[in-house]
Every structure is written in C-alpha cells, then in structure tokens.
Amino acid sequence: MGGKKRPTISQLEKRWRKELESKLRKRGEEEGRFELQLTKEGRVSQASVDAVSREVVKWPYVTPYQVSSRFGVKISTAKRILKRLEEQGVLKLVDANRRVRIYVPAARAT
C-alpha cells in the first residue's frame, strides 16, 4: 500500500545541484574543444595544424593522446600532426618508444 516514497527536500536539492554541475561541466568541455578541418583527401588542413601549434606550445609536454582527446581526432591523425609540427620546428622529440612519442615545445627544450 501507499506507493513509492517521495524524496526529501535535501535529496531533491542534491539531485538538482548535481544535474546543474554536470550541465555546466559539459558546456565547458564543449567550448574548449576544437574541430579540425580535413581536406577532401582526408588530410588535416594547414589551418588546423596552425591552430594545434598555437595551442600545444602552451603545454609542458605533448603526446598523441592529448592532441587526440583535445581536438577530437584519431590517434593516428594526431601522430601525423605532431610529426609535421616536429618537422616545422615547433616541437622537439624528447622520448620515443614503439607505442608513444613524447614532445616538448621547442622553446622549452633548451
């Protein structure tokens, strides 16, 4: 008899606060995310590479995973972008193994 118990006021406030925080967090993540443009051949455009280079020089170190998650591209695309930035002299390779390469901005490499 009776049915389901109703939540207390404090429980309602907690639920409302959590929903509000999650909405704000999602909005912040969406604003901080960039979308890279691809050419018709599926390559990353030079404008996108320039946008990545402006952003990664602020980071203490750079890995393909960081670029992939920040800019919403595949890991293989992130590796190609980082290799291109290394060739341009924006990044310097610090350590590499079979799986991952770690770069630092050339200005910090000294």
BELQUI-V204939 format. One record per residue. N is the residue number from 0. RES is the residue in one small letter. PHI is phi in whole degrees, -180 to 180 (NA if undefined). Layout:
n->{N/N}
res->{RES/RES}
phi->{PHI/PHI}
//
This chain:
n->{0/1/2/3/4/5/6/7/8/9/10/11/12/13/14/15/16/17/18/19/20/21/22/23/24/25/26/27/28/29/30/31/32/33/34/35/36/37/38/39/40/41/42/43/44/45/46/47/48/49/50/51/52/53/54/55/56/57/58/59/60/61/62/63/64/65/66/67/68/69/70/71/72/73/74/75/76/77/78/79/80/81/82/83/84/85/86/87/88/89/90/91/92/93/94/95/96/97/98/99/100/101/102/103/104/105/106/107/108/109}
res->{m/g/g/k/k/r/p/t/i/s/q/l/e/k/r/w/r/k/e/l/e/s/k/l/r/k/r/g/e/e/e/g/r/f/e/l/q/l/t/k/e/g/r/v/s/q/a/s/v/d/a/v/s/r/e/v/v/k/w/p/y/v/t/p/y/q/v/s/s/r/f/g/v/k/i/s/t/a/k/r/i/l/k/r/l/e/e/q/g/v/l/k/l/v/d/a/n/r/r/v/r/i/y/v/p/a/a/r/a/t}
phi->{NA/96/96/-76/-72/-81/-71/-74/-63/-66/-66/-63/-64/-62/-62/-63/-64/-63/-63/-64/-63/-67/-64/-65/-65/-63/-63/-65/-67/-68/-69/-81/-94/-104/-114/-84/-97/-107/-79/-64/-80/94/-90/-81/-72/-64/-63/-69/-64/-64/-64/-65/-65/-64/-83/-74/-67/-84/-84/-69/-149/-135/-126/-59/-64/-61/-65/-62/-73/-74/-106/69/-120/-70/-62/-63/-67/-63/-63/-65/-62/-66/-64/-65/-67/-67/-64/-78/90/-77/-118/-126/-74/-102/-147/-147/-139/-62/-97/-134/-118/-114/-116/-129/-61/-61/-67/-90/-74/-72}
//
